[in-house]
């Protein structure tokens, strides 16, 4: 309508971009922008109804205009905006590349009823490992509860060893070694532990730090996997079996890895595939 200037980056906060399938923050932004621009949206649709070049465009614009002005649409729009507004701060915190788990836990406490006990124990343990404010949140009991969530790595013997390591570890990094006094992220703690060789002195503690650093990566991987499944197993391919789906997902989700095989000849790939198991016929 000419009311907004065009150009890169000028109006990104006001656009009506499509909400993502797994990023709930995008739903909150889109619904909020829809409310803010509601009057302009109605004017645009009204103009399209009057000036549409085809009957199909006129019918489509007329349908959208009627739908967005119903009580049900308006009620649900405000409801979903309010609900997503409650969780938005936590979503934004957990989506950051460098997460401050301590701040995320404060937000999580406000939504505690939405998370099960395992999730709370895990995030509590991660918070206690955070070096911010000279390990002010360090709590051996909560860290041990977190370690129990990894039974393959922490059996009964390793749990006892971990407890002893934690007692010595906190004295070392908080009271003795001043190189750890200005850290505020788990990533910095991990690098400093390797630089000072403390990952060799406290291997089980360092293992928990690595688990904590993997949490945002694993969360993002799950989001990408679900997005990939929805893209691959669509309405036209909804009878795809699990084995074939697994194969398609690997190729689609790990594009960067499979780009490296472009220098391998097709004959080599066919021969490798043929040799994996007996085939009824040669490819």
DRENVEXKE-401784 format. One record per residue (C-alpha): residue in three letters; x, y negated, z. Coordinates in steps of 0.02 Angstrom, whole numbers, plus 50000, padded with zeros to 5 digits. Last residue first. Example, Ala and Ser with C-alpha at 12.3 -4.5 7.8 and 13.67 -1.06 7.14 Angstrom:
<rs>
<r><residu>SER</residu><px>50684</px><py>50053</py><pz>50357</pz></r>
<r><residu>ALA</residu><px>50615</px><py>50225</py><pz>50390</pz></r>
</rs>
This chain:
<rs>
<r><residu>UNK</residu><px>51156</px><py>52661</py><pz>49463</pz></r>
<r><residu>UNK</residu><px>51186</px><py>52847</py><pz>49466</pz></r>
<r><residu>UNK</residu><px>51035</px><py>52954</py><pz>49505</pz></r>
<r><residu>UNK</residu><px>50953</px><py>53037</py><pz>49653</pz></r>
<r><residu>UNK</residu><px>51073</px><py>52949</py><pz>49768</pz></r>
<r><residu>UNK</residu><px>51184</px><py>53023</py><pz>49903</pz></r>
<r><residu>UNK</residu><px>51240</px><py>52898</py><pz>50035</pz></r>
<r><residu>UNK</residu><px>51352</px><py>52745</py><pz>50056</pz></r>
<r><residu>UNK</residu><px>51449</px><py>52787</py><pz>49898</pz></r>
<r><residu>UNK</residu><px>51321</px><py>52712</py><pz>49779</pz></r>
<r><residu>UNK</residu><px>51320</px><py>52550</py><pz>49877</pz></r>
<r><residu>UNK</residu><px>51509</px><py>52537</py><pz>49867</pz></r>
<r><residu>UNK</residu><px>51507</px><py>52579</py><pz>49681</pz></r>
<r><residu>UNK</residu><px>51372</px><py>52450</py><pz>49647</pz></r>
<r><residu>UNK</residu><px>51467</px><py>52315</py><pz>49742</pz></r>
<r><residu>UNK</residu><px>51629</px><py>52352</py><pz>49648</pz></r>
<r><residu>UNK</residu><px>51539</px><py>52351</py><pz>49481</pz></r>
<r><residu>UNK</residu><px>51457</px><py>52184</py><pz>49520</pz></r>
<r><residu>UNK</residu><px>51629</px><py>52106</py><pz>49541</pz></r>
<r><residu>UNK</residu><px>51680</px><py>52022</py><pz>49703</pz></r>
<r><residu>UNK</residu><px>51716</px><py>51836</py><pz>49687</pz></r>
<r><residu>UNK</residu><px>51537</px><py>51792</py><pz>49736</pz></r>
<r><residu>UNK</residu><px>51561</px><py>51890</py><pz>49897</pz></r>
<r><residu>UNK</residu><px>51606</px><py>51735</py><pz>49997</pz></r>
<r><residu>UNK</residu><px>51433</px><py>51660</py><pz>49972</pz></r>
<r><residu>UNK</residu><px>51370</px><py>51806</py><pz>50076</pz></r>
<r><residu>UNK</residu><px>51438</px><py>51734</py><pz>50237</pz></r>
<r><residu>UNK</residu><px>51369</px><py>51559</py><pz>50208</pz></r>
<r><residu>UNK</residu><px>51198</px><py>51629</py><pz>50164</pz></r>
<r><residu>UNK</residu><px>51180</px><py>51723</py><pz>50328</pz></r>
<r><residu>UNK</residu><px>50993</px><py>51695</py><pz>50356</pz></r>
<r><residu>UNK</residu><px>50937</px><py>51743</py><pz>50179</pz></r>
<r><residu>UNK</residu><px>51048</px><py>51895</py><pz>50154</pz></r>
<r><residu>UNK</residu><px>51017</px><py>51963</py><pz>50329</pz></r>
<r><residu>UNK</residu><px>50831</px><py>51928</py><pz>50317</pz></r>
<r><residu>UNK</residu><px>50814</px><py>52026</py><pz>50155</pz></r>
<r><residu>UNK</residu><px>50896</px><py>52180</py><pz>50229</pz></r>
<r><residu>UNK</residu><px>50790</px><py>52175</py><pz>50386</pz></r>
<r><residu>UNK</residu><px>50632</px><py>52157</py><pz>50280</pz></r>
<r><residu>UNK</residu><px>50679</px><py>52312</py><pz>50179</pz></r>
<r><residu>UNK</residu><px>50700</px><py>52413</py><pz>50339</pz></r>
<r><residu>UNK</residu><px>50543</px><py>52342</py><pz>50420</pz></r>
<r><residu>UNK</residu><px>50423</px><py>52384</py><pz>50276</pz></r>
<r><residu>UNK</residu><px>50355</px><py>52249</py><pz>50159</pz></r>
<r><residu>UNK</residu><px>50166</px><py>52255</py><pz>50150</pz></r>
<r><residu>UNK</residu><px>50147</px><py>52066</py><pz>50174</pz></r>
<r><residu>UNK</residu><px>50242</px><py>52025</py><pz>50014</pz></r>
<r><residu>UNK</residu><px>50119</px><py>51912</py><pz>49922</pz></r>
<r><residu>UNK</residu><px>50050</px><py>51836</py><pz>50081</pz></r>
<r><residu>UNK</residu><px>50226</px><py>51795</py><pz>50143</pz></r>
<r><residu>UNK</residu><px>50360</px><py>51906</py><pz>50217</pz></r>
<r><residu>UNK</residu><px>50511</px><py>51807</py><pz>50156</pz></r>
<r><residu>UNK</residu><px>50470</px><py>51631</py><pz>50215</pz></r>
<r><residu>UNK</residu><px>50384</px><py>51683</py><pz>50376</pz></r>
<r><residu>UNK</residu><px>50526</px><py>51801</py><pz>50417</pz></r>
<r><residu>UNK</residu><px>50654</px><py>51664</py><pz>50383</pz></r>
<r><residu>UNK</residu><px>50570</px><py>51542</py><pz>50501</pz></r>
<r><residu>UNK</residu><px>50564</px><py>51677</py><pz>50634</pz></r>
<r><residu>UNK</residu><px>50749</px><py>51714</py><pz>50610</pz></r>
<r><residu>UNK</residu><px>50796</px><py>51530</py><pz>50612</pz></r>
<r><residu>UNK</residu><px>50708</px><py>51505</py><pz>50779</pz></r>
<r><residu>UNK</residu><px>50791</px><py>51660</py><pz>50850</pz></r>
<r><residu>UNK</residu><px>50961</px><py>51598</py><pz>50795</pz></r>
<r><residu>UNK</residu><px>50928</px><py>51428</py><pz>50876</pz></r>
<r><residu>UNK</residu><px>50892</px><py>51513</py><pz>51042</pz></r>
<r><residu>UNK</residu><px>51046</px><py>51623</py><pz>51025</pz></r>
<r><residu>UNK</residu><px>51154</px><py>51470</py><pz>50994</pz></r>
<r><residu>UNK</residu><px>51077</px><py>51374</py><pz>51140</pz></r>
<r><residu>UNK</residu><px>51113</px><py>51522</py><pz>51258</pz></r>
<r><residu>UNK</residu><px>51290</px><py>51561</py><pz>51197</pz></r>
<r><residu>UNK</residu><px>51372</px><py>51431</py><pz>51309</pz></r>
<r><residu>UNK</residu><px>51295</px><py>51511</py><pz>51463</pz></r>
<r><residu>UNK</residu><px>51359</px><py>51683</py><pz>51412</pz></r>
<r><residu>UNK</residu><px>51533</px><py>51609</py><pz>51390</pz></r>
<r><residu>UNK</residu><px>51525</px><py>51533</py><pz>51565</pz></r>
<r><residu>UNK</residu><px>51471</px><py>51702</py><pz>51632</pz></r>
<r><residu>UNK</residu><px>51624</px><py>51784</py><pz>51552</pz></r>
<r><residu>UNK</residu><px>51735</px><py>51648</py><pz>51628</pz></r>
<r><residu>UNK</residu><px>51673</px><py>51696</py><pz>51800</pz></r>
<r><residu>UNK</residu><px>51711</px><py>51878</py><pz>51762</pz></r>
<r><residu>UNK</residu><px>51887</px><py>51837</py><pz>51699</pz></r>
<r><residu>UNK</residu><px>51939</px><py>51730</py><pz>51849</pz></r>
<r><residu>UNK</residu><px>52130</px><py>51730</py><pz>51843</pz></r>
<r><residu>UNK</residu><px>52139</px><py>51756</py><pz>51655</pz></r>
<r><residu>UNK</residu><px>52008</px><py>51622</py><pz>51618</pz></r>
<r><residu>UNK</residu><px>52112</px><py>51514</py><pz>51734</pz></r>
<r><residu>UNK</residu><px>52246</px><py>51503</py><pz>51600</pz></r>
<r><residu>UNK</residu><px>52251</px><py>51311</py><pz>51617</pz></r>
<r><residu>UNK</residu><px>52210</px><py>51280</py><pz>51434</pz></r>
<r><residu>UNK</residu><px>52084</px><py>51423</py><pz>51432</pz></r>
<r><residu>UNK</residu><px>51991</px><py>51356</py><pz>51585</pz></r>
<r><residu>UNK</residu><px>51999</px><py>51179</py><pz>51514</pz></r>
<r><residu>UNK</residu><px>51915</px><py>51235</py><pz>51353</pz></r>
<r><residu>UNK</residu><px>51775</px><py>51326</py><pz>51447</pz></r>
<r><residu>UNK</residu><px>51747</px><py>51183</py><pz>51567</pz></r>
<r><residu>UNK</residu><px>51737</px><py>51059</py><pz>51423</pz></r>
<r><residu>UNK</residu><px>51603</px><py>51167</py><pz>51340</pz></r>
<r><residu>UNK</residu><px>51510</px><py>51183</py><pz>51504</pz></r>
<r><residu>UNK</residu><px>51494</px><py>50996</py><pz>51513</pz></r>
<r><residu>UNK</residu><px>51536</px><py>50857</py><pz>51639</pz></r>
<r><residu>UNK</residu><px>51721</px><py>50877</py><pz>51675</pz></r>
<r><residu>UNK</residu><px>51813</px><py>50743</py><pz>51774</pz></r>
<r><residu>UNK</residu><px>51877</px><py>50844</py><pz>51924</pz></r>
<r><residu>UNK</residu><px>51939</px><py>50999</py><pz>51832</pz></r>
<r><residu>UNK</residu><px>52118</px><py>50939</py><pz>51808</pz></r>
<r><residu>UNK</residu><px>52119</px><py>50901</py><pz>51996</pz></r>
<r><residu>UNK</residu><px>52160</px><py>51084</py><pz>52036</pz></r>
<r><residu>UNK</residu><px>52143</px><py>51106</py><pz>52225</pz></r>
<r><residu>UNK</residu><px>51971</px><py>51064</py><pz>52295</pz></r>
<r><residu>UNK</residu><px>51845</px><py>51089</py><pz>52155</pz></r>
<r><residu>UNK</residu><px>51933</px><py>51205</py><pz>52032</pz></r>
<r><residu>UNK</residu><px>52025</px><py>51314</py><pz>52158</pz></r>
<r><residu>UNK</residu><px>51899</px><py>51316</py><pz>52300</pz></r>
<r><residu>UNK</residu><px>51761</px><py>51355</py><pz>52175</pz></r>
<r><residu>UNK</residu><px>51859</px><py>51498</py><pz>52098</pz></r>
<r><residu>UNK</residu><px>51910</px><py>51583</py><pz>52261</pz></r>
<r><residu>UNK</residu><px>51730</px><py>51612</py><pz>52317</pz></r>
<r><residu>UNK</residu><px>51673</px><py>51647</py><pz>52139</pz></r>
<r><residu>UNK</residu><px>51808</px><py>51780</py><pz>52115</pz></r>
<r><residu>UNK</residu><px>51753</px><py>51871</py><pz>52273</pz></r>
<r><residu>UNK</residu><px>51572</px><py>51874</py><pz>52214</pz></r>
<r><residu>UNK</residu><px>51625</px><py>51929</py><pz>52040</pz></r>
<r><residu>UNK</residu><px>51722</px><py>52078</py><pz>52111</pz></r>
<r><residu>UNK</residu><px>51569</px><py>52135</py><pz>52208</pz></r>
<r><residu>UNK</residu><px>51459</px><py>52116</py><pz>52054</pz></r>
<r><residu>UNK</residu><px>51590</px><py>52206</py><pz>51950</pz></r>
<r><residu>UNK</residu><px>51575</px><py>52360</py><pz>52061</pz></r>
<r><residu>UNK</residu><px>51384</px><py>52364</py><pz>52055</pz></r>
<r><residu>UNK</residu><px>51380</px><py>52342</py><pz>51867</pz></r>
<r><residu>UNK</residu><px>51401</px><py>52175</py><pz>51782</pz></r>
<r><residu>UNK</residu><px>51429</px><py>52187</py><pz>51594</pz></r>
<r><residu>UNK</residu><px>51291</px><py>52307</py><pz>51544</pz></r>
<r><residu>UNK</residu><px>51182</px><py>52243</py><pz>51687</pz></r>
<r><residu>UNK</residu><px>51174</px><py>52065</py><pz>51617</pz></r>
<r><residu>UNK</residu><px>51024</px><py>51992</py><pz>51712</pz></r>
<r><residu>UNK</residu><px>51117</px><py>52036</py><pz>51872</pz></r>
<r><residu>UNK</residu><px>51241</px><py>51897</py><pz>51830</pz></r>
<r><residu>UNK</residu><px>51103</px><py>51765</py><pz>51847</pz></r>
<r><residu>UNK</residu><px>51063</px><py>51824</py><pz>52023</pz></r>
<r><residu>UNK</residu><px>51249</px><py>51814</py><pz>52062</pz></r>
<r><residu>UNK</residu><px>51253</px><py>51634</py><pz>52000</pz></r>
<r><residu>UNK</residu><px>51104</px><py>51592</py><pz>52111</pz></r>
<r><residu>UNK</residu><px>51192</px><py>51663</py><pz>52265</pz></r>
<r><residu>UNK</residu><px>51358</px><py>51578</py><pz>52226</pz></r>
<r><residu>UNK</residu><px>51284</px><py>51403</py><pz>52214</pz></r>
<r><residu>UNK</residu><px>51379</px><py>51264</py><pz>52122</pz></r>
<r><residu>UNK</residu><px>51268</px><py>51113</py><pz>52092</pz></r>
<r><residu>UNK</residu><px>51399</px><py>50983</py><pz>52143</pz></r>
<r><residu>UNK</residu><px>51530</px><py>51062</py><pz>52030</pz></r>
<r><residu>UNK</residu><px>51638</px><py>50905</py><pz>52029</pz></r>
<r><residu>UNK</residu><px>51495</px><py>50788</py><pz>51977</pz></r>
<r><residu>UNK</residu><px>51463</px><py>50895</py><pz>51821</pz></r>
<r><residu>UNK</residu><px>51554</px><py>51062</py><pz>51816</pz></r>
<r><residu>UNK</residu><px>51399</px><py>51163</py><pz>51763</pz></r>
<r><residu>UNK</residu><px>51407</px><py>51340</py><pz>51832</pz></r>
<r><residu>UNK</residu><px>51261</px><py>51310</py><pz>51952</pz></r>
<r><residu>UNK</residu><px>51153</px><py>51247</py><pz>51808</pz></r>
<r><residu>UNK</residu><px>51185</px><py>51407</py><pz>51710</pz></r>
<r><residu>UNK</residu><px>51127</px><py>51510</py><pz>51859</pz></r>
<r><residu>UNK</residu><px>50968</px><py>51409</py><pz>51876</pz></r>
<r><residu>UNK</residu><px>50937</px><py>51430</py><pz>51689</pz></r>
<r><residu>UNK</residu><px>50947</px><py>51619</py><pz>51703</pz></r>
<r><residu>UNK</residu><px>50846</px><py>51632</py><pz>51863</pz></r>
<r><residu>UNK</residu><px>50709</px><py>51522</py><pz>51789</pz></r>
<r><residu>UNK</residu><px>50701</px><py>51625</py><pz>51629</pz></r>
<r><residu>UNK</residu><px>50692</px><py>51788</py><pz>51729</pz></r>
<r><residu>UNK</residu><px>50555</px><py>51720</py><pz>51842</pz></r>
<r><residu>UNK</residu><px>50437</px><py>51676</py><pz>51700</pz></r>
<r><residu>UNK</residu><px>50415</px><py>51504</py><pz>51627</pz></r>
<r><residu>UNK</residu><px>50257</px><py>51399</py><pz>51604</pz></r>
<r><residu>UNK</residu><px>50225</px><py>51379</py><pz>51791</pz></r>
<r><residu>UNK</residu><px>50390</px><py>51288</py><pz>51809</pz></r>
<r><residu>UNK</residu><px>50345</px><py>51144</py><pz>51695</pz></r>
<r><residu>UNK</residu><px>50402</px><py>51003</py><pz>51811</pz></r>
<r><residu>UNK</residu><px>50545</px><py>51115</py><pz>51868</pz></r>
<r><residu>UNK</residu><px>50600</px><py>51129</py><pz>51686</pz></r>
<r><residu>UNK</residu><px>50631</px><py>50943</py><pz>51674</pz></r>
<r><residu>UNK</residu><px>50753</px><py>50953</py><pz>51819</pz></r>
<r><residu>UNK</residu><px>50827</px><py>51111</py><pz>51740</pz></r>
<r><residu>UNK</residu><px>50859</px><py>51019</py><pz>51577</pz></r>
<r><residu>UNK</residu><px>50953</px><py>50884</py><pz>51671</pz></r>
<r><residu>UNK</residu><px>51068</px><py>51014</py><pz>51748</pz></r>
<r><residu>UNK</residu><px>51084</px><py>51105</py><pz>51582</pz></r>
<r><residu>UNK</residu><px>51161</px><py>50953</py><pz>51499</pz></r>
<r><residu>UNK</residu><px>51161</px><py>51020</py><pz>51323</pz></r>
<r><residu>UNK</residu><px>51290</px><py>50976</py><pz>51193</pz></r>
<r><residu>UNK</residu><px>51202</px><py>51017</py><pz>51028</pz></r>
<r><residu>UNK</residu><px>51038</px><py>50948</py><pz>51093</pz></r>
<r><residu>UNK</residu><px>50883</px><py>51054</py><pz>51065</pz></r>
<r><residu>UNK</residu><px>50858</px><py>51095</py><pz>51250</pz></r>
<r><residu>UNK</residu><px>50848</px><py>50912</py><pz>51300</pz></r>
<r><residu>UNK</residu><px>50727</px><py>50866</py><pz>51161</pz></r>
<r><residu>UNK</residu><px>50612</px><py>51010</py><pz>51205</pz></r>
<r><residu>UNK</residu><px>50617</px><py>50964</py><pz>51391</pz></r>
<r><residu>UNK</residu><px>50571</px><py>50784</py><pz>51353</pz></r>
<r><residu>UNK</residu><px>50433</px><py>50841</py><pz>51235</pz></r>
<r><residu>UNK</residu><px>50342</px><py>50957</py><pz>51357</pz></r>
<r><residu>UNK</residu><px>50218</px><py>50831</py><pz>51427</pz></r>
<r><residu>UNK</residu><px>50203</px><py>50738</py><pz>51262</pz></r>
<r><residu>UNK</residu><px>50157</px><py>50902</py><pz>51178</pz></r>
<r><residu>UNK</residu><px>50000</px><py>50913</py><pz>51286</pz></r>
<r><residu>UNK</residu><px>49953</px><py>50730</py><pz>51261</pz></r>
<r><residu>UNK</residu><px>49977</px><py>50738</py><pz>51073</pz></r>
<r><residu>UNK</residu><px>49882</px><py>50903</py><pz>51062</pz></r>
<r><residu>UNK</residu><px>49733</px><py>50826</py><pz>51153</pz></r>
<r><residu>UNK</residu><px>49735</px><py>50663</py><pz>51054</pz></r>
<r><residu>UNK</residu><px>49731</px><py>50755</py><pz>50888</pz></r>
<r><residu>UNK</residu><px>49607</px><py>50884</py><pz>50952</pz></r>
<r><residu>UNK</residu><px>49482</px><py>50749</py><pz>51000</pz></r>
<r><residu>UNK</residu><px>49505</px><py>50652</py><pz>50837</pz></r>
<r><residu>UNK</residu><px>49483</px><py>50808</py><pz>50731</pz></r>
<r><residu>UNK</residu><px>49331</px><py>50869</py><pz>50827</pz></r>
<r><residu>UNK</residu><px>49247</px><py>50698</py><pz>50824</pz></r>
<r><residu>UNK</residu><px>49257</px><py>50691</py><pz>50634</pz></r>
<r><residu>UNK</residu><px>49349</px><py>50549</py><pz>50546</pz></r>
<r><residu>UNK</residu><px>49499</px><py>50652</py><pz>50486</pz></r>
<r><residu>UNK</residu><px>49385</px><py>50778</py><pz>50399</pz></r>
<r><residu>UNK</residu><px>49278</px><py>50654</py><pz>50302</pz></r>
<r><residu>UNK</residu><px>49430</px><py>50563</py><pz>50232</pz></r>
<r><residu>UNK</residu><px>49519</px><py>50726</py><pz>50190</pz></r>
<r><residu>UNK</residu><px>49368</px><py>50787</py><pz>50093</pz></r>
<r><residu>UNK</residu><px>49351</px><py>50622</py><pz>49999</pz></r>
<r><residu>UNK</residu><px>49535</px><py>50626</py><pz>49953</pz></r>
<r><residu>UNK</residu><px>49518</px><py>50803</py><pz>49884</pz></r>
<r><residu>UNK</residu><px>49357</px><py>50764</py><pz>49789</pz></r>
<r><residu>UNK</residu><px>49434</px><py>50607</py><pz>49712</pz></r>
<r><residu>UNK</residu><px>49593</px><py>50699</py><pz>49663</pz></r>
<r><residu>UNK</residu><px>49492</px><py>50841</py><pz>49583</pz></r>
<r><residu>UNK</residu><px>49377</px><py>50719</py><pz>49492</pz></r>
<r><residu>UNK</residu><px>49527</px><py>50637</py><pz>49410</pz></r>
<r><residu>UNK</residu><px>49607</px><py>50464</py><pz>49408</pz></r>
<r><residu>UNK</residu><px>49560</px><py>50423</py><pz>49587</pz></r>
<r><residu>UNK</residu><px>49520</px><py>50239</py><pz>49614</pz></r>
<r><residu>UNK</residu><px>49375</px><py>50236</py><pz>49736</pz></r>
<r><residu>UNK</residu><px>49416</px><py>50396</py><pz>49831</pz></r>
<r><residu>UNK</residu><px>49601</px><py>50351</py><pz>49829</pz></r>
<r><residu>UNK</residu><px>49564</px><py>50180</py><pz>49905</pz></r>
<r><residu>UNK</residu><px>49466</px><py>50260</py><pz>50046</pz></r>
<r><residu>UNK</residu><px>49609</px><py>50382</py><pz>50075</pz></r>
<r><residu>UNK</residu><px>49732</px><py>50237</py><pz>50086</pz></r>
<r><residu>UNK</residu><px>49619</px><py>50136</py><pz>50202</pz></r>
<r><residu>UNK</residu><px>49591</px><py>50288</py><pz>50315</pz></r>
<r><residu>UNK</residu><px>49779</px><py>50317</py><pz>50326</pz></r>
<r><residu>UNK</residu><px>49808</px><py>50133</py><pz>50365</pz></r>
<r><residu>UNK</residu><px>49686</px><py>50139</py><pz>50511</pz></r>
<r><residu>UNK</residu><px>49763</px><py>50300</py><pz>50577</pz></r>
<r><residu>UNK</residu><px>49943</px><py>50240</py><pz>50572</pz></r>
<r><residu>UNK</residu><px>49978</px><py>50249</py><pz>50759</pz></r>
<r><residu>UNK</residu><px>49870</px><py>50405</py><pz>50780</pz></r>
<r><residu>UNK</residu><px>49955</px><py>50495</py><pz>50635</pz></r>
<r><residu>UNK</residu><px>50125</px><py>50440</py><pz>50702</pz></r>
<r><residu>UNK</residu><px>50089</px><py>50523</py><pz>50868</pz></r>
<r><residu>UNK</residu><px>50030</px><py>50682</py><pz>50783</pz></r>
<r><residu>UNK</residu><px>50186</px><py>50688</py><pz>50675</pz></r>
<r><residu>UNK</residu><px>50306</px><py>50654</py><pz>50818</pz></r>
<r><residu>UNK</residu><px>50229</px><py>50784</py><pz>50933</pz></r>
<r><residu>UNK</residu><px>50226</px><py>50914</py><pz>50795</pz></r>
<r><residu>UNK</residu><px>50408</px><py>50876</py><pz>50753</pz></r>
<r><residu>UNK</residu><px>50455</px><py>50906</py><pz>50935</pz></r>
<r><residu>UNK</residu><px>50377</px><py>51078</py><pz>50921</pz></r>
<r><residu>UNK</residu><px>50518</px><py>51134</py><pz>50807</pz></r>
<r><residu>UNK</residu><px>50473</px><py>51312</py><pz>50757</pz></r>
<r><residu>UNK</residu><px>50355</px><py>51292</py><pz>50609</pz></r>
<r><residu>UNK</residu><px>50405</px><py>51113</py><pz>50571</pz></r>
<r><residu>UNK</residu><px>50276</px><py>50974</py><pz>50558</pz></r>
<r><residu>UNK</residu><px>50268</px><py>50894</py><pz>50386</pz></r>
<r><residu>UNK</residu><px>50328</px><py>50714</py><pz>50383</pz></r>
<r><residu>UNK</residu><px>50201</px><py>50578</py><pz>50417</pz></r>
<r><residu>UNK</residu><px>50325</px><py>50434</py><pz>50419</pz></r>
<r><residu>UNK</residu><px>50338</px><py>50302</py><pz>50554</pz></r>
<r><residu>UNK</residu><px>50506</px><py>50345</py><pz>50634</pz></r>
<r><residu>UNK</residu><px>50590</px><py>50366</py><pz>50464</pz></r>
<r><residu>UNK</residu><px>50540</px><py>50194</py><pz>50405</pz></r>
<r><residu>UNK</residu><px>50704</px><py>50110</py><pz>50362</pz></r>
<r><residu>UNK</residu><px>50820</px><py>50259</py><pz>50342</pz></r>
<r><residu>UNK</residu><px>50844</px><py>50246</py><pz>50154</pz></r>
<r><residu>UNK</residu><px>50736</px><py>50118</py><pz>50069</pz></r>
<r><residu>UNK</residu><px>50557</px><py>50060</py><pz>50050</pz></r>
<r><residu>UNK</residu><px>50481</px><py>49911</py><pz>50137</pz></r>
<r><residu>UNK</residu><px>50315</px><py>49944</py><pz>50219</pz></r>
<r><residu>UNK</residu><px>50149</px><py>49855</py><pz>50187</pz></r>
<r><residu>UNK</residu><px>50154</px><py>49887</py><pz>49999</pz></r>
<r><residu>UNK</residu><px>50000</px><py>50000</py><pz>50000</pz></r>
</rs>
